[in-house]
């Protein structure tokens, strides 16, 4: 995503971790005769992995780690 900040990526990761906690408690529920299902646990795991990598990547680039620097020896 172009222009994605570390804070935005961390916020997304936090949301998916919270979703994982909600799903771990209950997969579906009913309210007033309507049945509602939470997102698939496998999808949540994939999203947590994705956003974890994004947060790590943005953290590394903001601190200068992960950059390749080339020099020419004379």
VOPAGU-2260 file (C-alpha; in pm, 1 decimal, decimal comma):
REM VOPAGU-2260
SITE   aa  ch    i         X         Y         Z
SITE  UNK   A    0       0,0       0,0       0,0
SITE  UNK   A    1     150,5     331,9     -98,2
SITE  UNK   A    2     186,3     585,1     178,6
SITE  UNK   A    3     114,7     335,9     455,6
SITE  UNK   A    4     255,1     447,6     788,5
SITE  UNK   A    5     382,8     232,9    1071,6
SITE  UNK   A    6      98,1     360,2    1289,2
SITE  UNK   A    7    -163,5     257,8    1031,3
SITE  UNK   A    8     -10,1     -88,5     993,3
SITE  UNK   A    9       5,5    -131,4    1371,4
SITE  UNK   A   10    -360,8     -27,2    1401,1
SITE  UNK   A   11    -460,1    -290,0    1142,8
SITE  UNK   A   12    -255,8    -555,8    1322,5
SITE  UNK   A   13    -422,2    -462,8    1652,0
SITE  UNK   A   14    -768,4    -497,9    1493,1
SITE  UNK   A   15    -691,7    -844,4    1354,5
SITE  UNK   A   16    -547,3    -960,3    1687,9
SITE  UNK   A   17    -868,0    -841,8    1856,9
SITE  UNK   A   18   -1072,9   -1027,6    1595,0
SITE  UNK   A   19    -874,6   -1342,1    1668,8
SITE  UNK   A   20    -955,5   -1306,9    2038,5
SITE  UNK   A   21   -1326,3   -1263,4    1961,4
SITE  UNK   A   22   -1333,8   -1568,6    1734,6
SITE  UNK   A   23   -1148,6   -1779,8    1988,9
SITE  UNK   A   24   -1432,2   -1718,9    2234,0
SITE  UNK   A   25   -1719,7   -1794,6    1998,9
SITE  UNK   A   26   -1753,7   -1867,7    1626,3
SITE  UNK   A   27   -2113,1   -1749,5    1585,9
SITE  UNK   A   28   -2405,3   -1618,8    1783,4
SITE  UNK   A   29   -2773,7   -1536,6    1749,7
SITE  UNK   A   30   -2955,4   -1213,9    1826,1
SITE  UNK   A   31   -3333,3   -1176,6    1792,5
SITE  UNK   A   32   -3359,3   -1485,8    1575,7
SITE  UNK   A   33   -3078,3   -1377,1    1341,4
SITE  UNK   A   34   -2764,2   -1586,4    1326,8
SITE  UNK   A   35   -2434,4   -1403,2    1282,0
SITE  UNK   A   36   -2095,8   -1560,7    1206,7
SITE  UNK   A   37   -1755,0   -1416,1    1275,5
SITE  UNK   A   38   -1475,3   -1422,0    1017,8
SITE  UNK   A   39   -1296,9   -1745,5     943,8
SITE  UNK   A   40   -1010,7   -1812,2    1186,6
SITE  UNK   A   41    -777,2   -1909,2     900,5
SITE  UNK   A   42    -833,5   -1576,0     729,4
SITE  UNK   A   43    -766,6   -1393,2    1054,0
SITE  UNK   A   44    -437,5   -1581,3    1096,2
SITE  UNK   A   45    -334,4   -1486,2     741,6
SITE  UNK   A   46    -414,8   -1120,2     808,3
SITE  UNK   A   47    -222,0   -1122,6    1135,9
SITE  UNK   A   48      80,6   -1267,9     954,0
SITE  UNK   A   49      48,5   -1008,5     674,2
SITE  UNK   A   50      19,6    -709,0     906,5
SITE  UNK   A   51     297,7    -841,0    1132,4
SITE  UNK   A   52     529,9    -848,1     831,6
SITE  UNK   A   53     419,5    -494,6     733,5
SITE  UNK   A   54     482,1    -362,5    1084,3
SITE  UNK   A   55     825,0    -529,1    1093,3
SITE  UNK   A   56     915,4    -393,3     751,4
SITE  UNK   A   57     804,3     -39,4     831,2
SITE  UNK   A   58     977,8     -53,3    1170,7
SITE  UNK   A   59    1302,6    -163,6    1009,3
SITE  UNK   A   60    1287,4     105,4     741,1
SITE  UNK   A   61    1211,2     379,2     994,1
SITE  UNK   A   62    1518,9     289,4    1200,5
SITE  UNK   A   63    1747,3     245,2     900,5
SITE  UNK   A   64    1780,2    -128,4     953,8
SITE  UNK   A   65    1723,9    -345,0     651,5
SITE  UNK   A   66    1877,6    -101,4     408,2
SITE  UNK   A   67    2151,9    -221,5     181,8
SITE  UNK   A   68    2444,0      16,0     145,1
SITE  UNK   A   69    2712,6     -26,7    -112,1
SITE  UNK   A   70    3062,1     109,8     -98,5
SITE  UNK   A   71    3358,7     100,2    -329,1
SITE  UNK   A   72    3694,7      14,5    -176,5
SITE  UNK   A   73    3987,7     207,8    -317,4
